[in-house]
Amino acid sequence: MLTTQRQNGVAILTIDRPARRNAICSELVAALRAALAQHDGDPQTAALVLTGSPPGFCAGSDLKELATFDLAGMRAHEADSAALARSIALLEKPVVAAVDGFALGGGLVLAASCDIVVTAPGARWHLPEVSIGWIPPWGLETLTARVGPVLARRLTWGSEPFDGREAHRIGIADYLAGGAALAEAVAVAKRLAALPAPAVAATKRYFAQNASCNGEAGDALANRMFAENCRHEVAQATLKRFGVKA
């Protein structure tokens, strides 16, 4: 579900659900929240890297688990995922995302919620939710903070995927790796870990208000809109295909 390695003060958290394309399930949300809190309070950890085992970073919500929920259960799960993503900005330690393979749906937003994002050039980025009938139910304030409202709107419509080079060009990713993202992300995390910890933490606290000042309210609004969208015939057909009891 989630593995941890250490390298010179850097904790590397790897989402390890390859059979489910590292999708976000309830158990993973709980595991990530616990691991982030643990390392944030650990004096031996100065920075964190969040990545995914092959084939990619994260494919968004776990559709197999969603099939066990009704609409209220889906909304609750997405709200928990949203709270996890928002919590990253409130940690003391910097978190670097390493995106290889793909970052899709909630996986894209989870990566964008990290303090620094490193992407492989060929990584596939996409928000597919609108095409299947609903607004992404969380993370749009974070996306807007990274790229601005006009571009965030286009990306949210998700009419086409884009690669890591484009993610870097438009500002979703901060660094474009020469090859695989993980090695570059660890190098970035080590540079941050070498800085004075109190100043790093103060910088995070200061900019948290800009990165996620309206995050909770925005996520609550998107969650309600998601529920409204799920009554539409396109969304109903999608939910039926997933096996969701909506």
Contacts in CASP RR format, 6 or more apart in sequence:
PFRMAT RR
TARGET T0000
AUTHOR 0000-0000-0000
METHOD contacts of the structure
MODEL  1
MLTTQRQNGVAILTIDRPARRNAICSELVAALRAALAQHDGDPQTAALVL
TGSPPGFCAGSDLKELATFDLAGMRAHEADSAALARSIALLEKPVVAAVD
GFALGGGLVLAASCDIVVTAPGARWHLPEVSIGWIPPWGLETLTARVGPV
LARRLTWGSEPFDGREAHRIGIADYLAGGAALAEAVAVAKRLAALPAPAV
AATKRYFAQNASCNGEAGDALANRMFAENCRHEVAQATLKRFGVKA
1 15 0 8 1.000
1 16 0 8 1.000
1 17 0 8 1.000
1 27 0 8 1.000
1 28 0 8 1.000
1 31 0 8 1.000
2 13 0 8 1.000
2 14 0 8 1.000
2 15 0 8 1.000
2 16 0 8 1.000
2 28 0 8 1.000
2 31 0 8 1.000
2 32 0 8 1.000
2 35 0 8 1.000
3 13 0 8 1.000
3 14 0 8 1.000
3 16 0 8 1.000
3 53 0 8 1.000
4 11 0 8 1.000
4 12 0 8 1.000
4 13 0 8 1.000
4 14 0 8 1.000
4 35 0 8 1.000
4 39 0 8 1.000
5 11 0 8 1.000
5 12 0 8 1.000
5 14 0 8 1.000
6 12 0 8 1.000
6 44 0 8 1.000
6 45 0 8 1.000
7 186 0 8 1.000
7 190 0 8 1.000
8 190 0 8 1.000
8 193 0 8 1.000
9 44 0 8 1.000
9 45 0 8 1.000
9 46 0 8 1.000
9 47 0 8 1.000
9 190 0 8 1.000
9 193 0 8 1.000
10 45 0 8 1.000
10 46 0 8 1.000
10 47 0 8 1.000
10 48 0 8 1.000
10 49 0 8 1.000
10 186 0 8 1.000
10 189 0 8 1.000
10 190 0 8 1.000
10 193 0 8 1.000
11 39 0 8 1.000
11 42 0 8 1.000
11 45 0 8 1.000
11 47 0 8 1.000
11 48 0 8 1.000
11 49 0 8 1.000
12 48 0 8 1.000
12 49 0 8 1.000
12 51 0 8 1.000
12 182 0 8 1.000
12 186 0 8 1.000
13 32 0 8 1.000
13 35 0 8 1.000
13 36 0 8 1.000
13 39 0 8 1.000
13 48 0 8 1.000
13 49 0 8 1.000
13 50 0 8 1.000
13 51 0 8 1.000
14 51 0 8 1.000
14 52 0 8 1.000
14 53 0 8 1.000
15 22 0 8 1.000
15 28 0 8 1.000
15 32 0 8 1.000
15 50 0 8 1.000
15 51 0 8 1.000
15 52 0 8 1.000
15 53 0 8 1.000
15 57 0 8 1.000
15 58 0 8 1.000
16 22 0 8 1.000
16 52 0 8 1.000
16 53 0 8 1.000
17 23 0 8 1.000
17 25 0 8 1.000
17 28 0 8 1.000
17 53 0 8 1.000
18 53 0 8 1.000
18 54 0 8 1.000
18 55 0 8 1.000
20 59 0 8 1.000
20 62 0 8 1.000
20 64 0 8 1.000
21 55 0 8 1.000
21 56 0 8 1.000
21 58 0 8 1.000
21 59 0 8 1.000
21 102 0 8 1.000
22 52 0 8 1.000
22 53 0 8 1.000
22 56 0 8 1.000
22 57 0 8 1.000
22 58 0 8 1.000
22 59 0 8 1.000
23 58 0 8 1.000
23 59 0 8 1.000
23 60 0 8 1.000
23 61 0 8 1.000
23 62 0 8 1.000
23 63 0 8 1.000
23 64 0 8 1.000
23 65 0 8 1.000
24 58 0 8 1.000
24 60 0 8 1.000
24 61 0 8 1.000
24 62 0 8 1.000
24 81 0 8 1.000
24 106 0 8 1.000
24 107 0 8 1.000
24 110 0 8 1.000
25 62 0 8 1.000
25 65 0 8 1.000
26 65 0 8 1.000
26 77 0 8 1.000
26 80 0 8 1.000
28 62 0 8 1.000
29 77 0 8 1.000
29 80 0 8 1.000
29 81 0 8 1.000
29 84 0 8 1.000
32 84 0 8 1.000
33 84 0 8 1.000
33 87 0 8 1.000
36 48 0 8 1.000
36 87 0 8 1.000
36 88 0 8 1.000
36 91 0 8 1.000
36 95 0 8 1.000
39 45 0 8 1.000
39 48 0 8 1.000
39 93 0 8 1.000
40 91 0 8 1.000
40 92 0 8 1.000
40 93 0 8 1.000
41 92 0 8 1.000
41 93 0 8 1.000
45 93 0 8 1.000
46 93 0 8 1.000
46 192 0 8 1.000
46 193 0 8 1.000
46 194 0 8 1.000
46 197 0 8 1.000
46 200 0 8 1.000
47 93 0 8 1.000
47 94 0 8 1.000
47 95 0 8 1.000
47 96 0 8 1.000
47 189 0 8 1.000
47 190 0 8 1.000
47 192 0 8 1.000
47 193 0 8 1.000
48 93 0 8 1.000
48 94 0 8 1.000
48 95 0 8 1.000
48 96 0 8 1.000
48 189 0 8 1.000
49 95 0 8 1.000
49 96 0 8 1.000
49 97 0 8 1.000
49 98 0 8 1.000
49 182 0 8 1.000
49 185 0 8 1.000
49 186 0 8 1.000
49 189 0 8 1.000
50 95 0 8 1.000
50 96 0 8 1.000
50 97 0 8 1.000
50 98 0 8 1.000
50 110 0 8 1.000
50 111 0 8 1.000
50 114 0 8 1.000
51 57 0 8 1.000
51 97 0 8 1.000
51 98 0 8 1.000
51 99 0 8 1.000
51 100 0 8 1.000
51 181 0 8 1.000
51 182 0 8 1.000
51 185 0 8 1.000
52 58 0 8 1.000
52 98 0 8 1.000
52 100 0 8 1.000
54 100 0 8 1.000
54 101 0 8 1.000
55 101 0 8 1.000
55 102 0 8 1.000
56 99 0 8 1.000
56 100 0 8 1.000
56 101 0 8 1.000
56 102 0 8 1.000
56 103 0 8 1.000
56 123 0 8 1.000
57 97 0 8 1.000
57 98 0 8 1.000
57 99 0 8 1.000
57 100 0 8 1.000
57 101 0 8 1.000
57 102 0 8 1.000
57 103 0 8 1.000
57 107 0 8 1.000
57 111 0 8 1.000
57 123 0 8 1.000
58 102 0 8 1.000
58 103 0 8 1.000
58 104 0 8 1.000
58 106 0 8 1.000
58 107 0 8 1.000
58 110 0 8 1.000
58 111 0 8 1.000
59 102 0 8 1.000
59 104 0 8 1.000
59 105 0 8 1.000
59 107 0 8 1.000
60 104 0 8 1.000
60 105 0 8 1.000
60 106 0 8 1.000
60 107 0 8 1.000
60 108 0 8 1.000
60 110 0 8 1.000
61 77 0 8 1.000
61 78 0 8 1.000
61 81 0 8 1.000
61 105 0 8 1.000
61 106 0 8 1.000
63 242 0 8 1.000
65 77 0 8 1.000
66 74 0 8 1.000
66 77 0 8 1.000
66 242 0 8 1.000
66 243 0 8 1.000
66 244 0 8 1.000
67 242 0 8 1.000
67 243 0 8 1.000
67 244 0 8 1.000
69 77 0 8 1.000
69 244 0 8 1.000
69 245 0 8 1.000
70 244 0 8 1.000
70 245 0 8 1.000
70 246 0 8 1.000
71 227 0 8 1.000
71 230 0 8 1.000
71 239 0 8 1.000
71 244 0 8 1.000
71 245 0 8 1.000
71 246 0 8 1.000
74 230 0 8 1.000
74 244 0 8 1.000
74 246 0 8 1.000
75 137 0 8 1.000
75 223 0 8 1.000
75 226 0 8 1.000
75 227 0 8 1.000
78 137 0 8 1.000
78 138 0 8 1.000
78 223 0 8 1.000
78 226 0 8 1.000
79 137 0 8 1.000
79 138 0 8 1.000
79 219 0 8 1.000
79 220 0 8 1.000
79 223 0 8 1.000
81 106 0 8 1.000
81 110 0 8 1.000
81 138 0 8 1.000
82 137 0 8 1.000
82 138 0 8 1.000
82 139 0 8 1.000
82 219 0 8 1.000
82 223 0 8 1.000
84 110 0 8 1.000
85 109 0 8 1.000
85 110 0 8 1.000
85 113 0 8 1.000
85 138 0 8 1.000
85 139 0 8 1.000
85 142 0 8 1.000
86 113 0 8 1.000
86 142 0 8 1.000
86 212 0 8 1.000
86 215 0 8 1.000
86 216 0 8 1.000
86 219 0 8 1.000
88 95 0 8 1.000
88 113 0 8 1.000
88 114 0 8 1.000
88 115 0 8 1.000
89 113 0 8 1.000
89 115 0 8 1.000
89 204 0 8 1.000
89 207 0 8 1.000
89 208 0 8 1.000
89 211 0 8 1.000
89 212 0 8 1.000
90 208 0 8 1.000
90 212 0 8 1.000
91 204 0 8 1.000
92 197 0 8 1.000
92 200 0 8 1.000
92 201 0 8 1.000
92 204 0 8 1.000
92 205 0 8 1.000
93 200 0 8 1.000
93 201 0 8 1.000
93 204 0 8 1.000
94 115 0 8 1.000
94 116 0 8 1.000
94 189 0 8 1.000
94 192 0 8 1.000
94 200 0 8 1.000
94 204 0 8 1.000
95 114 0 8 1.000
95 115 0 8 1.000
95 116 0 8 1.000
96 114 0 8 1.000
96 115 0 8 1.000
96 116 0 8 1.000
96 117 0 8 1.000
96 118 0 8 1.000
96 185 0 8 1.000
96 186 0 8 1.000
96 188 0 8 1.000
96 189 0 8 1.000
96 192 0 8 1.000
97 110 0 8 1.000
97 111 0 8 1.000
97 112 0 8 1.000
97 114 0 8 1.000
97 116 0 8 1.000
97 117 0 8 1.000
97 118 0 8 1.000
97 185 0 8 1.000
98 118 0 8 1.000
98 181 0 8 1.000
98 182 0 8 1.000
98 184 0 8 1.000
98 185 0 8 1.000
98 186 0 8 1.000
99 111 0 8 1.000
99 117 0 8 1.000
99 118 0 8 1.000
99 119 0 8 1.000
99 120 0 8 1.000
99 123 0 8 1.000
99 125 0 8 1.000
99 164 0 8 1.000
99 167 0 8 1.000
99 173 0 8 1.000
99 181 0 8 1.000
100 120 0 8 1.000
100 123 0 8 1.000
100 180 0 8 1.000
100 181 0 8 1.000
100 182 0 8 1.000
101 120 0 8 1.000
101 122 0 8 1.000
101 123 0 8 1.000
101 124 0 8 1.000
102 123 0 8 1.000
102 124 0 8 1.000
102 125 0 8 1.000
102 126 0 8 1.000
103 110 0 8 1.000
103 111 0 8 1.000
103 119 0 8 1.000
103 123 0 8 1.000
103 124 0 8 1.000
103 125 0 8 1.000
104 124 0 8 1.000
104 125 0 8 1.000
104 126 0 8 1.000
104 127 0 8 1.000
104 128 0 8 1.000
105 126 0 8 1.000
105 127 0 8 1.000
105 128 0 8 1.000
105 129 0 8 1.000
105 136 0 8 1.000
106 127 0 8 1.000
106 136 0 8 1.000
106 138 0 8 1.000
106 139 0 8 1.000
108 125 0 8 1.000
108 126 0 8 1.000
108 127 0 8 1.000
108 172 0 8 1.000
109 127 0 8 1.000
109 136 0 8 1.000
109 138 0 8 1.000
109 139 0 8 1.000
109 140 0 8 1.000
109 142 0 8 1.000
109 143 0 8 1.000
111 117 0 8 1.000
111 172 0 8 1.000
112 139 0 8 1.000
112 142 0 8 1.000
112 143 0 8 1.000
112 146 0 8 1.000
112 172 0 8 1.000
113 139 0 8 1.000
113 142 0 8 1.000
115 204 0 8 1.000
116 174 0 8 1.000
116 175 0 8 1.000
116 185 0 8 1.000
116 188 0 8 1.000
116 189 0 8 1.000
116 192 0 8 1.000
117 167 0 8 1.000
117 172 0 8 1.000
117 173 0 8 1.000
117 174 0 8 1.000
117 175 0 8 1.000
118 173 0 8 1.000
118 174 0 8 1.000
118 175 0 8 1.000
118 176 0 8 1.000
118 177 0 8 1.000
118 181 0 8 1.000
118 184 0 8 1.000
118 185 0 8 1.000
118 188 0 8 1.000
119 125 0 8 1.000
119 164 0 8 1.000
119 167 0 8 1.000
119 168 0 8 1.000
119 172 0 8 1.000
119 173 0 8 1.000
119 175 0 8 1.000
119 176 0 8 1.000
119 177 0 8 1.000
119 181 0 8 1.000
120 164 0 8 1.000
120 177 0 8 1.000
120 178 0 8 1.000
120 179 0 8 1.000
120 180 0 8 1.000
120 181 0 8 1.000
121 163 0 8 1.000
121 164 0 8 1.000
121 165 0 8 1.000
121 176 0 8 1.000
121 177 0 8 1.000
121 178 0 8 1.000
121 179 0 8 1.000
122 163 0 8 1.000
122 164 0 8 1.000
122 165 0 8 1.000
123 163 0 8 1.000
123 164 0 8 1.000
123 167 0 8 1.000
123 181 0 8 1.000
124 161 0 8 1.000
124 162 0 8 1.000
124 163 0 8 1.000
124 164 0 8 1.000
125 161 0 8 1.000
125 162 0 8 1.000
125 163 0 8 1.000
125 164 0 8 1.000
125 166 0 8 1.000
125 167 0 8 1.000
125 172 0 8 1.000
126 158 0 8 1.000
126 160 0 8 1.000
126 161 0 8 1.000
126 162 0 8 1.000
127 136 0 8 1.000
127 155 0 8 1.000
127 156 0 8 1.000
127 158 0 8 1.000
128 158 0 8 1.000
129 135 0 8 1.000
129 136 0 8 1.000
129 137 0 8 1.000
129 156 0 8 1.000
130 136 0 8 1.000
130 156 0 8 1.000
130 157 0 8 1.000
130 158 0 8 1.000
131 158 0 8 1.000
131 159 0 8 1.000
132 234 0 8 1.000
132 235 0 8 1.000
132 238 0 8 1.000
133 229 0 8 1.000
133 230 0 8 1.000
133 232 0 8 1.000
133 234 0 8 1.000
133 235 0 8 1.000
133 238 0 8 1.000
134 225 0 8 1.000
134 226 0 8 1.000
134 229 0 8 1.000
134 230 0 8 1.000
134 232 0 8 1.000
134 235 0 8 1.000
135 156 0 8 1.000
135 222 0 8 1.000
135 225 0 8 1.000
135 226 0 8 1.000
135 229 0 8 1.000
136 156 0 8 1.000
136 222 0 8 1.000
136 226 0 8 1.000
137 219 0 8 1.000
137 222 0 8 1.000
137 223 0 8 1.000
137 225 0 8 1.000
137 226 0 8 1.000
138 219 0 8 1.000
138 222 0 8 1.000
138 223 0 8 1.000
139 215 0 8 1.000
139 218 0 8 1.000
139 219 0 8 1.000
139 222 0 8 1.000
140 152 0 8 1.000
140 156 0 8 1.000
140 218 0 8 1.000
140 219 0 8 1.000
140 222 0 8 1.000
141 212 0 8 1.000
141 213 0 8 1.000
141 214 0 8 1.000
141 215 0 8 1.000
141 218 0 8 1.000
141 219 0 8 1.000
142 211 0 8 1.000
142 212 0 8 1.000
142 215 0 8 1.000
143 152 0 8 1.000
143 155 0 8 1.000
143 156 0 8 1.000
143 172 0 8 1.000
144 152 0 8 1.000
145 210 0 8 1.000
145 211 0 8 1.000
145 212 0 8 1.000
146 152 0 8 1.000
146 171 0 8 1.000
146 172 0 8 1.000
147 155 0 8 1.000
147 170 0 8 1.000
147 171 0 8 1.000
147 172 0 8 1.000
151 170 0 8 1.000
155 170 0 8 1.000
155 172 0 8 1.000
162 170 0 8 1.000
164 173 0 8 1.000
164 176 0 8 1.000
165 176 0 8 1.000
167 173 0 8 1.000
168 174 0 8 1.000
168 175 0 8 1.000
168 176 0 8 1.000
175 184 0 8 1.000
175 185 0 8 1.000
175 188 0 8 1.000
177 183 0 8 1.000
177 184 0 8 1.000
177 185 0 8 1.000
178 184 0 8 1.000
192 200 0 8 1.000
229 235 0 8 1.000
230 236 0 8 1.000
230 239 0 8 1.000
230 246 0 8 1.000
236 246 0 8 1.000
239 246 0 8 1.000
END
